[in-house]
Amino acid sequence: MTTPAVPTTPRIPEAVHRRRWAILGVLMLSLLIVVLDNSILNVAIKTISTPAPVGLGATQSELEWAINSYTLVFAGLLFSAGLLGDRLGRKKVLLGGLAVFGIGSALAAESGSPAQLIAFRALMALGAAFVMPATLAVLMNVFEREEQPKAIGIWAGGVGLAIAIGPITGGLLLDHFWWGSVFLVNVPIVITAIVLMVWLVPDSRDPAPGRIDPVGVVLSVVGLVLLVYGIIKGGELADFTDPTVLATIAAGLVVLAAFVVFEKRSDHPSIDIGYFRNKVFSAAIGVIALVFFALMGVTFFSVFYTQSVRGYSPLQTGLLMLPLAVAQLVFAPRARLVVDRFGNKATTTGGMLLIVATLVAFATLDRDTPIWLLEVVFFLMGAGMAHIMTPTSVVIMQALPREKAGSASALSNTFRQVGGALGIAVLGSVLSTAYRTGIEDDLGAVPAGLRDTAGESIEATLGVAAKLGPRGEALVGPANDAFLHAMHVTALCGAGIALVGAVVVAVFLPGRSKEPEAAADEGELVRTDS
């Protein structure tokens, strides 16, 4: 049955409509490199933590910053990048963002120290911030509304493809080349995407774009950096009562509060606080932040579990993560069918509960757990994510007018990146604190000058043990035990966060019967099968 709420004249030009699937392919390639980079890095973090010449000798806090320098800059600039795309044209912004991302990748590959890697990752994030929101904004402007859920499902499946390709590609590269090759691989993909985009992708813009909000951008970035720095520092010291830690966290919260007040009073805010009066929109945005909070933290420690505790190579680790990616690739494009049958509320709540179960399962893993059980956990985790990301992305993108697609996409990705950054910071700090507490009683035989370093992470402990020779062998068993305990604690914390997300969607997301009415209220054409 077709219910017209507006005239049914197609909004998409015929020439663009004919090549819409090819355009979607180019957008997915652009998305691929942004997601690919993070999934590759997840496999490479153990190698980068290894002392030179193999790696950079990065500490756990430096590894967290190598990830979070990317996510914080990315999150802080996403909304302004979305507005610039709406104002200047999404195609122009996409091309510029890809070029900057490629340059940052080449420089990151040649980093000579952890500090340089952190800085060049921030440059990559500057480019990625202009790529991610523009891909969804272009998608919303080349597909008619009735095809948008299917297109968004395929787009979300592209994330699964990147998660599959990333760890395997990273493992292959690390088996044959130096660690910097995991960044250099981005360059040819960027060049290919730019050529195809110039050829195929049409430009679009918002006829009434918002103004850029430099004060809001600065406040959001400064507030997030202070907050995340304080959390990571607390984990590094294993002391969240340290005056420096408390002062930094408090300063971050004060700046973020000032950001919210400024945005509410501004006539051209970076984030229109009014959007959040819509409970459905707010719930969808919040769930994305919560699920990435839980999952990014888990991904961070799972690499150390497979490589440090279980002894798998980077390539083997990449292959072990394949079920997670395959599940996303299979289920994300089909999640809309589940939504059609059961509604957004049931589908997303089921996905969140599945994530909770998999995180609890991580708390049962041991040194000799059959590896096929880990594979089942990864597959179920990917299936859960697919049934969360597709319906919530559709809800968010269709909650605002088509002309504001860049803003809706930027909001979605901002909260996803902020959730991920805080997940790495908070759960990484939980992991670090629990590990240090578990290993400190076994560090008595370590020279006093090395104890602080040895207690920071399992890689640091194993590195010191290797330097001590036969004397250090006694540290390997306690290090594994301390890490497993820390991983179990961290996984249960992540499960608690995911459970909160399940409650949010169960309470606030609409059921199946409300969808046609809500869509009609937005003044759009709605089609449902009868």
N, C-alpha and C positions, 0 to 999 in steps of 0.2 A: 504494500500500500504506500502511496506517495502523498504526503501532506505538505502542500505548498504554503510557506509562511511569507515568501517573497516571490516575485516573478521568477519563473524557472529558466530564464535565459542563461546559458552558460557564461560564467565569468572569465574563463580561461580562453585566450585566443587559440584558434584551431591549430595554427602552426606549432604552438607550444604544447598543446594537448597531445598532438601526434607523437612527439618525442619525449613525453613525460617520463617514461620508464628509463630511457637512456640518461635523462637528466638525473633521475634518482640514483642511477649507477655512479655518476660522477660525484654526486653529493656523498654517497657512501664511501667512495674512495677518499674524499677529503676528510670525512669523519674517521676513516680507518687509521690514518696516520696519527691523529690526535690520541685515539684510544690505544693504538699499537704501541706508541711510545711508552705509556705507563705499564702496559702488560709485559713489554720487553724488560723494562727496568726492574719489575718485580722479580724476574729470574736472575737479573744481573747484580742485585744488591749484595749478595754474598761475595761475588767476585770483586766488586768495587771495595768491599770492606777488607779484602786481603791486602797485606802490605805490598808496596812496589817491589819488583817491576810488574807483578801480575795485576794488581789493582792500585787503588789510591790510599789504602790503609784508613778508610773512612770509619769513624766511630759510629755507634748506633744513633746518637743524636745528629751527627752529620748526615747519615743516611735518611733520617726522618726529614731533615731540612732539604735534602736533594729532592725528595718527593713533595714536601710542603711548599718549597719556594715556587714550584710549578702550580700547585693547586691554589695557593693564596693569591698569587698574581692573576691567575686564571679567573678565580671567583670574584676578585675585587674589580676586575675590568669588564666582566661579561656583560653587565647591564649597559654600561656606556658603549661597549662594542655593538650591542644589539641596537641601541639608539642611533649610532653612527651608520649602521647598515640601513636602518629605516630611512635615514636622512640622505646619505650619499649614494645609496644603491647597494643591494646585498652582493651582487656579483663583484663590484669593485673592492668591497671589504673582504670578501672571500679570497680574491687574488692577492691582495696585500698581506692578509694574515698568513696565507700559505707561504709566501716569499720570506716573511720574517721567521716563521717556524723552521723553514729549511736552513736559513742562515744560522739560527740558534743551534740547530742539530749538528751542523758541521763544526761549529765552535765547541760544543759540548764534547764532541768526539775527541778533541785535542786537548781537553782539560789536563792541567798538570798538577792540580791539587783539588781536594774536596771543595774549597772555597770557590774556585773557578767553576767547578761543575754546578754548584748551587746557583751562581750568578748566571751562567748560560742556560740553565734550566728555566730560570725566571724569564729570560729573553724568549725562549721557546713558548712559554706560557702567554707572553704578550701576543705572539702570532696566533696561538691556538684560541685565545679569547675572542678573536674576530672570526675564526672559522666555525666553531661549534654552533653559536646561535644562528648564524647566517644559513647553515645547511637546512635546519628545520624551517626557517622563515621562507626560504626559496621553495621548499617542499609544499608548504601551505599555499603558495601562490602559483603552483603549476598543476595541482590536483584539485578537482571539484570536491565538495564536502563529503559526498557519499564514498569517495575513494580514499579520503584522508586516513581513516583508521587502518586500512590495508597497507597504505604507503608508509605510515608511521611504524606499523608492525615490521615491515621489511627493513626500514631504517634501524629499528631497535635490534633486529637480527644481525645487522652489520656490526653492531657492538660485539655480539657473540662471535662473529667471524674474526674480528680483531683480537678478541681474547684468545681464540684458538691459534691464530697465526703468530701472535706476539711471543708467547713463551717458547714455542717450538723454534721460531726464527732466532730468538735470542739464544737459545741453547745451541743451535747449529753454529751461530756466529762465534759464541764463546768457546766452542770446541775447536775452532779453526783459526780465529783471529783474536786480536786484543779487545779489551772491554769496550773501547770507544766505538767499535764497529756497530754496537747496538743503537747508537745514535746516528752514525753515518748512513745507515740503511734507509733513513727517512728521506734523504736528499733525492734519490731517483724517483721515489713515489711522489714527492712534492712536484717535481718537474712534470711528470706524467699528468698529475691532477690539474696543474695550471694549463697545460696545452689543451686538454679535453674541455676544461671549463670555458676557455676563450672561445672554443668552437661551438659548444652545445648549450650552455646555460644562459637563459635570458636574465636581464637585469630587472629589478623591481624595487620600489621604495614606498614608504608611507607618505601619502599626500599631505598629511598634517603631522610631521614628526615632532617629537619633543626636543627640548633644548638639552645640551650636555650639562651635567651637574658636577663640576670639578671638585667642589667642596665635599659633596657626598662621596665621591670616589675616594678622595684622600682619607676621609674619616673611616670609611669601611675598611680600606686596606690597612691603615694604621691600627685600628681596633682589633682586627683579626690577627695581625702579625704579633701584637703585644700579647693577646690572649693565648695564641698557639705557642709562642716562645716561652711564656710562663709555664704552660702545661708540660712542654718538652723538658724544660730545665728542672721542673719538679721531679720528673721521672729519672732524669740523669743523676740528680743528687739523691734520689730515693727519699726526698724530704719535702713534702708540700707545705710544711710550716715555715720553711726558710723565708726570712723577710723579703729577699729579692724576688722569690717566686710569688709570694702573696702580693707584693706591690705591683709586679708586672701583670698578673692576672686581673687585679682590681683596676689597674689603669686601662687595660683592654676592655673590660666591661663598661667602664665609665665612657670611653670613647665611642663604643658601640651604642650605648644609650643616647649619647649626644647625636649620633648619626640618625637614630630613629626619630628623635625630636626634630632635628633639622629637616628630615625628609617630610614629616607631617606638615611642617610650616612652609616648605618650599613650593613655589608655583611651577617648578620644573624638576621634580625629584628624580633621582636615579631609580628608585623603587617607589612606585605609587602604592602607598600604604592602603589606599582605598580598595585595591584588589583583594586584600585579605579579609574584607568584610564578608566575602563569599566563602561560607564554611567549606563547601566542596573543594573550591580552589585551594584554600589554605590547607585542608587535610591532604590533598594530593601532593602539594609542595612539601609539606612536613614529612610525609612518608618517604619521599625520595631522599630527603636529608637523613632520616633515621636509618634507612636501609643501607645507604652508602657509608654512614658512620660505622655501622656494624661490620660491613663486608670489607671495607678498606683496611680496617685494623686486623681482620682475620687474614687477609691476603698477605699483609706485611709479615705476620709470624709464620704462616704456613710454609713459606720458602725456607726459613731456617729449620723448620721441622723436617722437611723432605731432604734438604742438603746437609745440614749440620748434624742432626740426630740420626737420620736414616741413611745418610751417605750417598744420596743420588747425585748425579752430575746435573749441570744446568739444563742440558738437553733432555735428560730423563725427567727432570722436574717439569719442564715444559710439556712433555707428553703426559705426565700425570695429571696436569690441569686441563687436558683436552676434553674430558667429559663435561666439565663446567661450560666450556665454550660450545660444545656440540648441543647441549641441552638448550642454551640460549638461541642458537642458530635454528634449531628445530621448532621450539615452542614460541619464540617471540612473534613470528609472522602469523601464527595460528591462535594467539591469545585472544584476538578480537572475536573469534568464533566462540570461545568460552564465555566472553563478556556478553555476546548476543544471547547465549543460552541461559546464563546464570546472573548476569548483571555485574557492574563494577565492584560493588561491595563484596559479594561472595568471592569473586575471582581474586581480588587484591588481598582480602583477608586470608584466603587460603594460601596465597603466595607468601605472605608474611609469616604465617604459622609454619610453613615449610622451611623458611629461613631460620626461624627460631629452633626448629628441630635439628637442622644441620649444624648450627652453632653449638647446641648442647652435645651433639655427637662428637664435635672436636674435643670436648672436655673428657672424652673416654679414650682418646688415642694414646698409644704407648709406643715404646721402642720396637716392640715385636708385633704390633697390630697388623693383621693381614692387609696388604696394600690394596686389595680389591675393595675393602671397606671404605678406604679413603676415596676411591674412585666413585663409589656409590654416593658418598656424601657430596662430592663435587658435582655430580650429575644432578642430584636433587636441589642443590644450591642454585645451579644454573636454571633449572626449571622454575624454581620459586621466583628468581629475578625476572624471568621472562613474563611471568604472570603478574608482576608488579609494574615493571617499566612501561609496557605497552598500554595498559588501560589508564595509568596515571598520566602518561604523556598525552594521550588523546584528550583526557579531561582538561588538562592544563591548556593545551593548544586551542581547544574549541571553546574555552571559557571567555576568551577575548576576541574582538573582531579580527578578521583576516589581516587588516592593515596593521595591526599591532602584533603580528606574528613574531617579529624580532624580539619584542619585549617579553612575550610569553615564553619563548624559547630561552631567552637570557635568564629569566627568573628561575625556570626549571633547572637550568645548568648551574646557575649561581648556588642554589641551595644544595644541589648534588655535590658540587665541589667543596662548599663549606662543610657539609656533612662529612665528606671524605677526609678533608684536612683535619677536622676535629677528631674524627675516628682514629686516624693515624696518631695524632698527638695524644689523645686521652688513652686509647687502648695501648699504644706504644709505650706510654709512660707507666701504665698498669703492668705491662709485660716487663719493662725495665726494673721497676720497683720490686715486683715479686721475684724476679730473677736475682737481683742483688741480695735481697733478704735470704733467699734460698741457698746462695753460694758462699756468702761471706764467712761462714764458720769453717769452710774448707779451704780458705785462702791463707791459712796461717803459715804454710811452708813457702809461700810466694814472697820474694823480696819486698820490703816495705814500699819501695818506690814504684812497684808494679801493681800493687793491690787494687788501687782505685781503678786503674785501666782494666785489670782482669775482671773486676766485678761488674763492668758496665753491660756486657752482653755475652752470649755463648760464644760468639766468634772471637771476642776479645780474650775470653778465658782460654779457648783452644789455641789462640795465637801465642799467648804467654806460655801455655803448657808446651808448645812446640819449641819455644826458645830455651826452656829449662831442660829439654832432652828427657832422659829416663826419669828424672825427678818429677817432671810434669805429667807423666802418664797417669798418675793417681788422680789428676784433676778431671780427666775425661768423663768418667762415670758420674761424679757429682754434678758436673756441668750439664750433662744430659738430663739428670733427674731434676735439677733446679729449673731447667728450661721447660721441661714437660709440665711441672707444677705451675710455672708462670703462664704457660700456654693455656692450661685448663682454666685458671682464674680469669684470664683475658677473654676466652671464648664464652664463659658464663656471663661476664659483663656485657659482651656483645649480644648474647641471647636476650638479656634483660632489656636492652635498648630496642631490639627488634620486636619484642613482645609489646612494648609501648606503642610501636608503630602499628601492630595488628589491632590493638584496641582503638587507635585513632581512626583507622579506615573502617572498622566495624561500626563505629558510632556515626561518622560523618559522611562517608561516601554514599552516593545514591544507589539504591537497588535498581533492578532492571526496569521496573514499572515507571520510574521517574525519568528515565533518559529521554524519551521522545518529548515529554512536556518541557523538560529543561532546555532541550535543543531548540524547540519551537520558540521559547521565550527569548532566545538569543537572536531571533530573527533570521534563521537559516532554514534551508531546505532539509528536511529530515526524511530518510527512507528506512523503513523497517519491513522485514519479511513477514507476511501473514500467511 
